[in-house]
Amino acid sequence: MIVGPTAVGKTAAVLALARLRQISVISADSRQVYRGMDIGTAKPTLGERSRVPHYGLDLVDPGERYSAGHFAADAVRWLGAADPERQTVVVGGTGFYVRALADGLFREPPIDPTRRDRLRSWTANVGGLGRWASRLDSEYGGGGRQRAARTVEVSLLTGRPLSWWQEKARLEGAIEPFYIRLTVPRSVIRDRIEVRVSKMLEAGWVTEVERLLSSGVAPDAPGLDAVGYRDVVRYLAGDLTHSELGTAIVIATRRYAKRQETWFRHQLSGGNVVALDASDSPEFLAQRMVDLWNEQVN
């Protein structure tokens, strides 16, 4: 599993790795699952996907929910379907996806669909959902409105907190991944984010969001609440000027990258985690990954 914050250089390192050995890639990115959201999620290009098989891209339309539990279930299936001649590499920055796969699949008990629909209608409009989640599950650690809603839903409809079900799944059969955690000095990630945002806007990010909205996707739909996308939505609504848009996205992305870095640093530790400085070239990183993996399995 190759993990790290946005703009750290995961994609470049993986493509360099693909030049050294045959690999398949599972994307552990909670926004790359959405169709039509290509530019702002830094989704691999069609050319890159033609060279390296990718799973986990373009799974649902913006507006649909896709949870860490869905990812874990799908990833298990992708692992089974992957070409055995290729090494499977999980790549991404969504920590909850990585944890869901590594800790085992939470299999939800049967839930009355009518009760679920009523509860979802309530959580869609209630304020302070994170506080409800914290009261119902002492292990709830934040993660956005969708995760809070999921925590509330499972806790109320099953009678046990989400963390209890996740621990049960972990004990019943987790995998043991080998993690490569990419990191760079904060000044480097700040500069990379600024360059990346500028290129995304030049590539037509605003037009991409305009197309989604014109197709009927709600401005606050799951997917469009992603970092950067919500700022483009605000710009199109007239709440930001053109000169303010880039700055707003850069600031939001830097904050997000800091949260990701903190999560991976604290949640992933031990002998199965190696941190690599991604300031080095992708080619150097790829060779280092190969050497580390060979040491791990031999």
Secondary structure, DSSP 8 states (H G I E B T S, - for coil): -EE--TTSSHHHHHHHHHTTS-EEEEE--TTTTBTT--TTTT---HHHHHHS-EESSS-B-TTS---HHHHHHHHHHHHHHS-TTSEEEEEES-HHHHHHHHT---------HHHHHHHHHHHTT-S-HHHHHHHH-TT-----HHHHHHHHHHHHHHSS-HHHHHHHHHHHH-----EEEEE--HHHHHHHHHHHHHHHHHTTHHHHHHHHHHTT--TTSTTTTSTTHHHHHHHHTTSS-HHHHHHHHHHHHHHHHHHHHHHHHHH--STTEEEEETTS-HHHHHHHHHHHHHHHH-
